Amino acid sequence: MVLKNILWKPAILSIAFFSLIACDNDFKEVGAGIVDSGNFEALLYDQVALSSTNKELEKVQTNRLSSYALGVYNDGAFGVTTADIVAQFALSQTNPSFGENPVLDSVVLNLPYFSSVEDETSENPKYVLDSVYGDQPFKLSVYQSGYALRDYDPSNDYDPQAYYSDDVDKIEQNIVGGPLVVKEDFRPSARRIVVQDLSGDEDASPKYQSPAIHFKLPKEFFKNLIFKKQGEAELSSHESFLDYFRGLYFKVESPQGQGSYSLLNFGSEDAGITMYYHNEEKGDDGKKVKRYHSFKLNAVNRMINLMHRSGGNMSFQNDRLYVKGGVGVLSYIDLFRDPEQLDSLRHAGWLINEANLKLYVDQKKLASGYEFPQRIFVYDYKNGRVLKDYTNSTDIKDNDILESRVTHLGKLSEDDDGNLFYKIRLTDYIDEVLNKGATNTRLGIVVSQNVNEDSFVNAVTQDGQVVRIPRSAVVARNGAVFFGEKGSSDKALK
């Protein structure tokens, strides 16, 4: 493990690159070098001790997320990931009144994808699905869940309740009845959704919503669940209803490990279950007319992503470093492993000009055409929090997460020779450690779906260690393999 390209001067320390090694669960310490430069009259120093390792994740916390995944993703060396969802729905209005003799016409589930419009000026605009990967079908079954989800944990001093990716047994053992719906060959569609008209006017212009998982649910089930409970305690309050109807379980099956993988926008105002019904009323002329209505159950963020990963052929050798989102793999790095050396550096009083961590992707470890993650996240692994460089970021773009915080968390880039790499700026962190007495901490590396999300959740490694990871890593689907210190001189992790 070599620390390269570090320029020193009595008042200036310019740290250009760290070279790191990916190793198995046993640490390996090596030296690091400082390259001489005539411009700065730099001294040669080559004894900085560093180490790194990989950690596979057994399970991750999957509630209270900003989005939820559904489907199947075949990730080559990382294996096949399946993602199921347990979701609850809330009354749009408590104590609803459906009038006299309501007739339920249809019940429609609508769970929007993240999408954008290709041509907003068109009368029939085409949509692009932003977070759907793969186009193969899979089997999707919808069940009634009888498992009560909680917001707070009474066994843990009423801290926020944590549910995990492997909680499938809790759900499977509490399924109520048989499947409500089975879609043998389900696959995402970019078609816009036509909204049912309630005016009764046959000439009314159609209304549309963005693409979504959109299909009918059984009328008789919701007639008994909702309409026959009009005026009763089950519909009297939100909490009473959430305890009465404990949600739906969306179960994915794909024996061949093929399918598609989608992130769903449960935060959309269009997400939920809509029941369309009518009453027969007397019109002004005394004749009976049909009045059409709807009642909606809104999606609420009381849900779990159940995830399972199987197969793959990862090889944790000492020349590669792996990262994979979801129930995947993280890596961590220890800088300044020699305490005496760190103490010496702190007493030198050097000014830090710039410090970067540069990681080159081993593109041959994954299949040709593999879609590598656009962003990775480097954080304080020991304490489960962001680094000073993240806090001090000024290039934040709330509406463009791909281009946000790129100075600190550089996105996937390509050099002139076609080599892919990530460049992570750690200037503030190194300055804090060397000049301001901050504790030298372990640095974690994960894939990130959204670098603007700075909260953390629990995860458990395969050796039983409880760790903290960025929440944005939970629904990130893909991964990357980085060169270690045995890579070619121009691709070694730096």
Disulfide bonds with the S-S distance in Angstrom:
none
